[in-house]
Structures are given as C-alpha cells and as structure tokens.
Amino acid sequence: MLCITAIYPNEPGSRFDAGYYQRSHARTAQALLAPHGLTAIRTTIGTAALDGSPPPFWAVSEMHFTSRAAFDAGIAAEGAALFADIPNYTNVTPILQVSELAAA
C-alpha cells in the first residue's frame, strides 16, 4: 500500500484554512481520486508544538493508494484540479513524500 504524505510547514507569514481544507479540498480529493485507487485520507491539523508555541506544521495529510501506478494515474487525470485548489486554503507549498505503509 502506497502512502503520499503532504506536509504543510507553518512558515512566517503563511496561512492555512483548516476548515476549507477539510470541508472542500479533502472531500474533492476523495471524490476525484477514489476511482483511481485512493483508499483513505487521514489528516491531522497542527494546534501547538510540545512547548505550547505555534505548531511547526499547519497540517499533515496522508493519502493511501492501492499502488504507485494507481497514484500516478490519478494524479495524471485529476492532479491539475487538485493543485489549482491549493491557493484557496494556503499560501504554503506542501512538502510531498512517497512512502510504503509498514505493518504494525
């Protein structure tokens, strides 16, 4: 199982609309990418660092796909629409990482 992680750093002057992300962007991603092998989206919204200071990351989102080929096909078909939506919820460029889900 493939995991695509999107990490949104909390950089000086940056913004992140968690409500929009959850209500609109994540739901749109689910609808567009499920036919291409997306099995789950899991998102955490940063609230604070351990010392109580602002969170180092606005959000961390994981998208689980059946395979790399499924992800590549989904992004080829729907990626332009998803990436075009980013300015609606943040001015941060997400850091993307490809991982394999490990057994617990």
C-alpha positions as CSV (number, residue, x, y, z in Angstrom):
1,M,0.0,0.0,0.0
2,L,1.3,3.4,-1.0
3,C,1.1,6.5,1.2
4,I,1.5,10.0,-0.2
5,T,2.1,12.4,2.7
6,A,1.6,16.2,2.2
7,I,3.2,18.3,5.0
8,Y,2.3,22.0,5.2
9,P,5.0,23.9,7.1
10,N,4.0,26.8,9.3
11,E,6.3,29.3,7.8
12,P,6.4,33.0,8.9
13,G,3.6,34.9,7.1
14,S,1.9,31.7,6.0
15,R,-1.8,30.8,6.3
16,F,-3.8,27.6,6.3
17,D,-7.6,27.4,6.3
18,A,-8.2,24.1,8.0
19,G,-12.0,24.4,7.7
20,Y,-11.8,24.8,3.9
21,Y,-9.2,22.0,3.6
22,Q,-11.5,19.6,5.5
23,R,-14.9,20.7,4.0
24,S,-13.8,21.1,0.4
25,H,-10.3,20.1,-0.6
26,A,-10.1,16.7,1.1
27,R,-13.6,15.8,0.0
28,T,-12.9,16.8,-3.6
29,A,-9.6,14.8,-3.5
30,Q,-11.6,11.8,-2.2
31,A,-14.2,12.1,-4.9
32,L,-11.7,12.6,-7.7
33,L,-9.1,10.0,-6.7
34,A,-11.2,7.2,-5.3
35,P,-11.8,5.8,-8.8
36,H,-8.0,5.8,-9.2
37,G,-7.2,3.6,-6.2
38,L,-7.4,6.1,-3.3
39,T,-8.5,4.1,-0.3
40,A,-8.2,6.6,2.5
41,I,-7.3,10.2,3.5
42,R,-6.1,10.9,7.0
43,T,-5.4,14.5,8.1
44,T,-4.1,16.0,11.3
45,I,-4.3,19.7,11.9
46,G,-1.5,21.2,14.0
47,T,-2.5,23.0,17.1
48,A,0.7,23.6,19.0
49,A,4.3,22.4,19.5
50,L,5.0,20.4,22.7
51,D,6.2,23.6,24.4
52,G,2.9,25.4,23.6
53,S,4.4,27.5,20.8
54,P,2.7,27.6,17.4
55,P,2.7,24.3,15.6
56,P,5.7,23.6,13.2
57,F,3.2,22.3,10.6
58,W,-0.2,23.5,9.8
59,A,-1.3,20.1,8.7
60,V,-0.1,16.6,7.7
61,S,-2.3,14.7,5.3
62,E,-1.8,11.1,4.2
63,M,-3.4,9.7,1.1
64,H,-3.4,5.9,0.8
65,F,-3.4,4.3,-2.6
66,T,-3.5,0.7,-3.8
67,S,-0.3,1.2,-5.7
68,R,2.2,3.7,-7.2
69,A,0.6,3.1,-10.6
70,A,-2.8,3.9,-9.2
71,F,-1.5,7.2,-7.7
72,D,0.3,8.1,-10.9
73,A,-2.9,7.5,-13.0
74,G,-5.0,9.5,-10.5
75,I,-2.6,12.5,-10.5
76,A,-2.3,12.4,-14.3
77,A,-6.1,12.6,-14.6
78,E,-7.0,14.9,-11.6
79,G,-3.8,16.5,-10.3
80,A,-4.3,19.8,-12.2
81,A,-7.6,20.4,-10.5
82,L,-6.3,19.5,-7.0
83,F,-3.1,21.6,-7.3
84,A,-5.2,24.5,-8.6
85,D,-7.3,24.4,-5.4
86,I,-4.2,24.9,-3.1
87,P,-4.4,28.7,-3.1
88,N,-7.9,28.5,-1.7
89,Y,-6.7,27.1,1.6
90,T,-3.0,28.0,1.9
91,N,-0.1,30.0,0.6
92,V,2.4,27.3,1.6
93,T,3.9,24.8,-0.9
94,P,3.3,21.4,0.6
95,I,6.2,19.0,1.0
96,L,5.3,15.7,-0.6
97,Q,6.7,12.3,0.3
98,V,6.1,8.9,-1.1
99,S,6.1,6.0,1.4
100,E,5.1,2.4,1.8
101,L,2.8,1.6,4.7
102,A,4.6,-0.6,7.2
103,A,2.9,-3.3,9.1
104,A,2.4,-2.5,12.8
